[in-house]
């Protein structure tokens, strides 16, 4: 079981625009079955954690409604409207407690930290983040939500090209060094 932060980034290090949009990402050319693409990654997942801005964007932009079937914990201090019948819950709990619940729910499969560099940073601060996967898109956003607003020591373990994306996978060598980028 591995806890992954799997995300896409602009070349200047942002995962979403300043207004939390991912529209820039959906315009990029990628082979959905190619190297380091989502389909292959998702096959090993058993649970996921998501930041509230990512959750709200997915809910507003997922044409068919909530498409995930994995047990999902959404970290938020606000009340959010949840998709009916989906295994989604809002939590304000510490990431350590939620991670323990996720491990049980995942039943030996991997955990995905979705969107929210700060959320991934909280998992890293707690020593609970094992890998960081970043798919770099050929776009400059200029500002927005940073990939990971922490300093982490990483080891590159895989790199590939998937059409327009430079895809990278890193092992986290240790938790966050300090609370700054």
C-alpha positions in Angstrom: 0.0 0.0 0.0 1.4 3.4 -1.1 0.0 6.9 -0.5 0.4 8.9 -3.7 0.0 12.5 -4.6 -0.8 12.3 -8.3 -1.4 15.6 -10.1 -0.7 17.7 -13.1 1.1 21.0 -13.1 1.8 23.9 -15.3 5.5 24.4 -16.2 5.6 27.2 -13.6 4.4 24.9 -10.8 0.6 25.5 -10.4 -2.1 22.8 -10.3 -5.0 25.2 -10.6 -5.6 28.8 -11.6 -6.1 31.5 -8.9 -9.9 30.9 -9.2 -9.4 27.1 -8.7 -10.1 26.2 -12.3 -8.6 23.1 -14.1 -9.9 24.2 -17.6 -6.3 24.7 -18.7 -5.5 21.1 -18.0 -8.4 19.6 -20.0 -7.2 21.3 -23.2 -3.9 19.4 -23.1 -3.0 16.4 -25.4 -2.5 13.2 -23.5 -2.9 9.5 -24.3 -5.3 8.2 -21.6 -3.7 4.8 -21.9 -0.1 6.0 -22.3 2.8 6.2 -19.9 1.9 7.3 -16.4 -1.6 8.2 -17.4 -4.5 8.2 -15.0 -6.1 4.9 -16.2 -3.1 2.8 -15.3 -2.6 4.7 -12.0 -6.2 4.4 -10.9 -6.3 0.6 -11.4 -4.4 0.2 -8.1 -6.4 2.6 -6.0 -8.5 1.7 -2.9 -9.3 5.1 -1.4 -8.8 8.8 -1.9 -8.6 12.2 -0.1 -9.5 15.4 -1.8 -9.3 19.1 -1.0 -12.6 21.0 -1.0 -11.7 23.3 -3.9 -10.9 20.3 -6.1 -14.1 18.5 -4.9 -16.2 21.6 -5.8 -14.6 21.9 -9.2 -15.2 18.2 -10.0 -18.8 18.5 -8.8 -19.4 21.5 -11.0 -17.6 20.2 -14.1 -18.1 16.4 -14.2 -20.7 16.1 -16.9 -22.0 12.7 -15.7 -22.0 13.6 -12.0 -19.7 12.1 -9.5 -17.7 9.5 -11.4 -15.5 8.1 -8.7 -16.5 4.8 -6.9 -13.7 4.8 -4.3 -14.3 5.7 -0.6 -13.4 9.4 -0.5 -12.6 11.9 2.3 -13.0 15.6 1.4 -11.1 17.9 3.8 -13.1 21.0 4.4 -14.2 23.3 7.2 -17.4 24.1 5.3 -20.5 22.1 4.8 -20.6 20.7 1.2 -23.3 19.1 -0.8 -22.3 15.5 -1.4 -23.2 13.3 -4.3 -26.2 11.1 -3.4 -25.3 7.4 -2.8 -21.6 7.9 -3.3 -19.0 6.8 -0.6 -18.0 10.4 0.1 -17.6 12.1 3.4 -16.5 15.5 4.6 -13.9 15.6 7.3 -12.2 18.2 9.5 -10.1 15.5 11.3 -6.3 15.4 11.4 -4.8 13.7 8.3 -3.2 11.0 10.6 -6.6 9.9 11.8 -8.2 10.0 8.3 -5.2 8.1 6.8 -5.7 5.3 9.2 -9.4 5.1 8.1 -8.3 5.2 4.5 -5.8 2.4 4.9 -8.6 0.2 6.3 -11.0 1.2 3.5 -8.4 0.6 0.8 -7.8 -3.0 2.0 -4.3 -3.3 0.7 -4.7 -1.0 -2.3 -3.1 2.4 -2.8 -4.3 5.8 -1.6 -4.6 8.9 -3.8 -4.3 12.4 -2.5 -6.2 14.4 -5.1 -5.7 18.1 -5.8 -4.8 20.5 -3.2 -1.0 20.9 -2.8 -1.6 22.0 0.8 -3.5 18.8 1.6 -0.7 16.7 0.1 1.7 18.8 2.2 -0.3 18.0 5.4 0.1 14.3 4.6 3.9 14.9 3.9 4.2 16.8 7.2 2.8 13.8 9.0 5.2 11.4 7.3 2.3 9.7 5.4 3.1 10.6 1.8 5.2 8.0 -0.1 5.2 9.2 -3.7 4.6 12.4 -5.8 3.6 12.0 -9.4 3.6 15.2 -11.5 2.5 15.4 -15.1 3.9 18.7 -16.5 1.8 20.4 -19.1 3.2 22.8 -21.7 1.4 25.9 -20.2 2.4 28.8 -18.0 -0.3 30.0 -15.6 1.5 32.8 -13.9 -0.3 32.3 -10.6 -2.6 29.9 -8.8 -2.5 26.9 -6.4 1.1 25.6 -6.1 1.9 21.9 -6.7 3.1 21.5 -3.1 3.7 24.5 -0.8 6.4 22.6 1.2 10.0 21.7 0.8 10.4 18.0 0.3 13.4 15.9 -0.5 12.5 13.6 -3.4 14.2 10.9 -5.5 13.2 10.6 -9.2 12.1 7.0 -9.8 10.5 7.3 -13.2 10.1 9.7 -16.1 8.2 9.4 -19.4 6.7 11.4 -22.1 2.9 11.1 -22.8 2.2 13.3 -25.8 2.3 16.9 -24.5 3.1 15.9 -20.9 6.5 15.3 -19.3 5.5 12.8 -16.6 7.5 12.3 -13.4 7.3 10.0 -10.4 9.3 10.7 -7.2 9.8 8.8 -3.9 9.4 11.0 -0.8 12.7 10.7 1.1 11.5 12.4 4.2 8.7 14.6 5.4 8.4 18.4 4.9 11.6 20.3 6.0 9.7 23.3 7.1 6.4 25.0 6.6 7.5 27.1 3.6 7.8 26.5 -0.1 
